[in-house]
Amino acid sequence: MSIKEQQRGLVLTRVVGGDLSPGEAATALGCSERHLWRLLCRYRKSGPAGLVHGNRGRTSDRAIDADLRDRVLELALNRYAGANDTHLCELLADREGIELSRSSVRRILRSAGVASPRRRRAPKHRSRRERMAAEGLMLQLDGSRHRWLGADRAEMTLLGAIDDATSKVVAATFRDQEDAAGYLEILREVALDYGLPGAVYRDRHAAFEITSPGPRTREGALSQVGRVLTELGVVSIAAGSPQAKGRIERLWGTFQDRLLFELGLAGATDRVSANGVLAGFLHRHNERFGVPAADPCAAWTRWPEDLDPNRVFVLKYRLKVAKDDTIRIDGRTVQLPPAPRRFAYAGKMVEVHLRLDGSIGVFDGERELVTAPAPPDARSLRVLNRDRPQPSLVPPPAHVPYTPPIDHPWKRMTTARQAKIRALTDSLSS
């Protein structure tokens, strides 16, 4: 019996003995007088055992079957090892058809001694910033360097953009490094699929800001990403700390838990296959973690129809044409055609576009020039000639491996060694 039931037994004993009235006993037990008469009836009929609840010791009708518990535990320890409780609950429902609540899955794992894979730090006090009112008002941009394909694989960088109002990941891609081309790829995808955001919230990475002005960089010069944002009229806001853009920083924690696990399930081994898994994962992630905006009217700015995205989302450089009408960029040399009326471009400044697909475009104002790969110069030919094996018209002499004769000093044993072997043989035979 519990302490409460023992107290009831003592009070009811005094009621039966006439020491307490039913009203006084009900007040002492904290129940109504009508319920006290029920307890008193059970006490007189069955004694103290009648005060014990009738369901005690019985299995609940809603209890999880033992075979189902064993199945969940087997999946959690083998196929879905490393998934957190909530993610495991969703995987069981989506892939195994096992509909259990998170608390039930957690109770099964903890009763079997399986701890959560996530280690949580002690909470710190912080103030929460209000979300933007409408979708498209502000995007948070960042990159996460991690071993996304497993501990035995090389590190990659996942670049992503999350909407501040809805927590929806509008674009993401895997890159070898956190670079300007990766951010331009994300911005292009967002601009063509959704529209232009009002602002972007980012860190002070070199892709957004020129952090070390050199002799060729004037004060206040823009980076490639900063130039694109300025051309499109998108406000660029630099965060003072990682905590300031906590929405996307928390996103990386979720991705390093869930996305890393699903990349392993899909068998992704390189950046191309990882990006294929990422496309389907983002849709499920947005359905699970997206929240409605306070203002249902989105604030995306429609992409201008008269603006060619291939002229915007590129790496632009102002370069001087060499005397032989060539331009060298990204380790390649391109040849320019003759200008109208046989005018030469040598010594002139042209705008060179290095596109995201690796192609090169050269522009004289609004006119794109036709380019072709330039023939290799003398220096390149000398390097190629030095590394290339030289042909010869004289056949090389035949080479036969030398085999020493049996009486060669290399093969003759010394007298001391022969004596040692003979002594060893005699000792074994005796």
N, C-alpha and C positions, 0 to 999 in steps of 0.2 A: 504494500500500500504506500501511496505517496504521503507526504506530510499533510497536504490538504485533506486527503481522505481520513487520515488519522485524527486530525482536528475535528472533522465532522463526526467521527465515531465517538469522541469524548463528549461533544456537545449533545449528541442524541442520547447518549447514556444518561446524562443528567436530566434530559427531557423525560425519558422513560421512568427514571427514579422520582420524578416530581420536583426536582430542584429548580428547573427552568420551565417557563411557559413557552409555547410555540412561538409567540411573538418575540420574546427575548432571545430565543435561540436563532430565529431568522435574522435578527439584528446582529447577533454575534458572528454569524457565518457570512453575512453580506449577501443574502438572497431573499427572495420574497417568501412570505409565509405559506403561499400555495406550494412553492417548490419544496419548502421544508416538510410539508406533509407527505410529499412524494418520497423524500429521503427517509422519513420516519417509517413509512409503509415498507420500504425495501429493507430497512434495518430490522424491523420486527419479524419480517418473513425469513430473511437469510442471514441475519446477523451482520457483523462487520464486512463480510465478503460481498454483501449486497450493495455496498457503497463503491465497489470497484467498477469501472466502466466496462460494459459488456464487450466492446471491441478490442479490449486489451489482449495482446498476444495473437490476434488474428491478422492474416495477410490482407492488405487492402485490395479491393477490387480493381483499383487503378494502378497497382504495382507493375513495374516493368518486368517482363518475362526474363527468366534467368538466361535463356539462350540468346535473347536480344542483347542483354547486358554483355555477355561474352563476345558477341559479334562486334559490338561497338568498341569494346576494349581491344579486340584483335586488330581492327582497322586503325585505331588510334596509335597502337604500338608499332604497326608495320607499314601499311600503305600510306597513311596520313600522319606518320610520325613527324613531329615538329610543328604541326598546325595548332594555333591557339584555340581556345574553347569555342568562341563564336564562329571562327572560320571552319572548324571541324563540324560544328552543327550544320552549317550551310552545305558543306561537302557531302555529309551524310544524306541530306535531303535531296540535293541535286543529282548525285551520282549513284547513291545506293538505295534511294527510296525509303530511307529511315527517317520518319518525322518525329523528332524529339526536341523538346525545348532546351535552351542553353543551360538552364539550371539542372535539368535531368542529366545532360551529358557531363556537366561539371561534377555532379554528385557521383556518377559512375566512375569517373577518372580519379577523383580524390579518394573514394573508398578503396580503390585498388592501389593507391599510393603513387599515382601518376601526377606529378606537379605540372603547373603551367609553364610552357617554354619561355614566356615573357617575364622578364624581371623588371619590376616597376620601382622607380625611385620614390623617395619620400616627397610628397607634394610640397611645392613652394607657393607662397602667396604671389599672385599676379592679378593685374586688372585686365579684363577682357575688352578688346576693342570692338565697337559695333561694326557689323557687316555693312557693306554697301547696300543701298536700298534696292537696286535693280541689277539684273544680269547684264554684264558687258561694261559696267562702269569702271571696273579695275580688274586687271589680271596680275597674279603673282607669278614671277618667273624665277626658276632656280634649276640647279643641276645637282645630282647625287652621284658621287663616285663610290662604287661598290663592286664586289665580286658577285654580279648578278647571276652568273651561270654556274656557281658553285665555288667551293674553297680551292679547288684545284685548277680553276680557270683564271684567265687574266681579268683584270679590272676593266669595267666599262663605265661610262657616264650616262645616266638617264636624265635627259632634259625634259622639263614639263612646264605647263601653264595651267593654273587653276583659277577659276572664277571666284572672286572674293565674296560675292553675294550668295552663290548656290553651292560652293565647294565642288563644282563639277570640273573634272579635268578635261579641258577642251582640246588639248594636244599634248603629245609626248612622243619622244623618239630616243632610241639608244644611239650613242655616238662613242667613238674611241676616246675623245677628249671633250671637255667643255669649251666649245669654240664658237666664234661668231656665225659660222655657216650653220651650225645646229640651231641656234636661236632664230636665224633668218628662216630656216625651214619650218620651225614651229609657228612663227608669226605669219608666214605665208599661208599655212594650213588654216590658222584661225581666221585670217582676213577673208579667205575665199569661202570657208564653210559657214562662218557666223557673221563676220563683219569686223570693223575696226573697233577696238576697245577705247574707252575714254582715257585710261592711264594704265601704266604697267608699274608694278612695285617689284623692285629687284635689288640685288646686292651690288657691291662695287667691284665686280669682276672686270677684268681687262676687256672682255667682250662688250661691255657697256660703257666703260670709261677708259681713257688713255691715262694710265696711272703714272707713267714715267716719261714726261715730255723730253724728247731728244733734240738734237740740232736741226733735224728736218721737220719737227713737229712744232707748229706755232702754238701759242697760248690759247686755250679754249677750243682746240680742235676736237672734232667728234670722232668716235669710233665708228665702225661700219654699222653696228646695230643702232647706235645713237643717231647716225645719219638717217637711217630708214625711219626711225620713230619721228624724227624732226620733219622729214618729207611728208609723212602721213598725218602729221598734226596730233600725234599721241603723246601725252604727257609722260615723262619718265621720272619716277620718284625713286631715290636711293634710300634703302633702309639703313638705319643706324646700327642695327644688331640683328643676328639671326632670329632672336625672339620677336622682333618687330614684324617679321613676315612668318609668324608661327603657323599659319594655315598650311603653307606648302612645306614647311619643315616637318610638321606632323604627318603630312602626306607621305614623306619619304619613310617614316617609321612604319606606316601601314604597308607601303609597297615592299619594303625590305622583309616584311613578314609574309604577306599574302602573295605578291607577285613573284618573289623568289621561290616560294613553294610551288606555284603553278608553272613556272618555267621549268622546274625539275620534273613535274608530272608530264609536261608536254615533250620533254626530251630536247629542249633547245640547247644547241651547242655553239652557235655563233650569233653575230649581231643581226643577221638577216632573219634567222628563225626566231630570235627573241623579239624583233619588231613585229613579226607575224602573230605571236602569242599576245603581245601587248595590245594589238588592235581589238581583239575580242575581250580582253580583260578590262579595258577602260569602259566598255559599255556596261558590263556587270557591276563594276565599281561605282559608276555614276548612279545606277539604279539603287544601289545599296546605301551609299553615303551622301548622295545629293540631297539638298534641302531646298524648299521653295523660297524664292526671294520675296521680300516685303512688298515690292512693287511688281505685279505680274507683267508689266510692259517692259520688254528688254530694251537696253540702251545701246545696242550695237549700231555703229554707223555703217551704212551699206557701202560696199566697195564701189568706187567711181567707175562707171562703164568705159569712160574714155582713157583710163589709166591702165597701162600694160604692166601686169605684175612681174613680167620678165625683165622690165627696166628698173624695177624698184628693189626686189629681193635678190640683190647681187652684191658682190664685193667690188666697189668702184675705186679706181685709181686714176690719177692724172699723171701720165708718163710722157717723157720726151722721146720722140722718134730718133733712132740712131741715123748715122749718115748713109747707111745702106738701106734705109726705109724699113727697118725691122724694130720690133719691140720684144723685150725679154721680160717674162712674168711667170711666176710659179715654176721656175726651172725650164720653161719652154720659150722658144723663139718663134714669132710669127712674122710673116712677110706681108707688107702692105702693098696694094696695087698702085699704079700711077694715078695721080690726082687728075681731075679734069684739066684739059689743055696741057697735059704732061707736066703739071705742077707737082713738085716733089714735097713730101711731108717731112723730110729730114730736118731736124731741129725744131719742129713744131710740137705743141702739146696736144695730146688727144686723150680722150676718156676711154679707159679700158675696163670692161666688165668681166669679172670672173664669176661665171654662173654656178649655181648649186650643183649642176650635173657635171661640172668640170670643163665645160666649153668656154671659149674666150670670144668676146665681142669687142670690137674697136669702133668708136663713134667719133665722127667729126661733126660736132653739134648734134642735130637730130638725125643725121644720116649715118647709117651703119655701113662700115667699110667691109668689103670682101677680103678675107684673110686666108692665108695658106701657110702650112708649116714651112719655115725657112730652111734652106739647105744648111747642113752643118758647116761651121767655120773651121779655120785651120786648127785652132786649139782643140776643138772637139774631135777632129780627125786624128790629131796626134795622140789624144787619150785613147781613142778606139784602136788605133794602130798599135799602141804600146800594150794594151791588154789582150789583143788578138794574137793567137799563135802564128808565127811567120811561116809561110809555105816555102818549100825547098824543092828544087828540081833534082837534087842528088839524093838517091835513096839512102837511108841510114844503114850503117853496117849491121850485119847479122850479129846477134848477141846470144851466145849459148852459155847457160849457167855453168860455172866451173865446179867440177866434182873432184875433190882431192883423192889421190890413190890410197890404197889400204895401208901403205907404209908411211903415209904422211905423218909428220910430227904431231899434227892435230889429232890423228887417230891412234898413234902409238901410246901405250900406257907406260908410265915411268916404272923403273925397277922397284921403287918403294911401294907404288900402288899395286903392282903384281904380287909382291910379297905379302902385302896386307890382305889381298883377296884370297891368296893361297892359304894363309893362316886361318882365315875365317871359314873356308871350306873344310879344312882339316878338323877344326873344332866341331863343326856341325856333324861331320861323318862319324867322329868318335863318340 
